[in-house]
């Protein structure tokens, strides 16, 4: 990621058991833009969003203040421990 940019991400829950997953992003607050292709009526700043079974959630993330590594993960501890997470590296422009 580059500092002073904005990205739209699509979070897709493909869990075969249709389990809900709370997606959590460290350091960079985001807004939910749409759920299953329908615009989100209220755009508030979040660090976690529940992605329901078989749901697609689009989020918009501005990378404004932090340079370095940070993480995103499922907020269910067992899932995080099993690798449902990733690392972001935000670089200066």
Steps between C-alpha positions, in 0.01 A plus 500: 500500500609858444450778752248766393303259281152353530412140417174314464510140619245227443459257790331176393390241752529163327482294820322176398322495838378858443655611828520875564851646520587832671770656280733730696756742354766652726609868487290612198129568554273425204144553382261234374395607150270211402369160605413248230509779242255725687634836625543527876256765627724632779873541455672505836865443586571145616786266573284184493215387278296180522504314169205261516496159337493523118519881523721740307595827669679786326707729721691822426829557682701823500866447587579835662715495812700181544809370318612146576351157555159426643253212486144402418331185629183321596410606853409144599811401693509139376479619139778753549717231657433273200626763256193703399706817496737703284770765521491843337805708434426867453775698329557873472396646164 
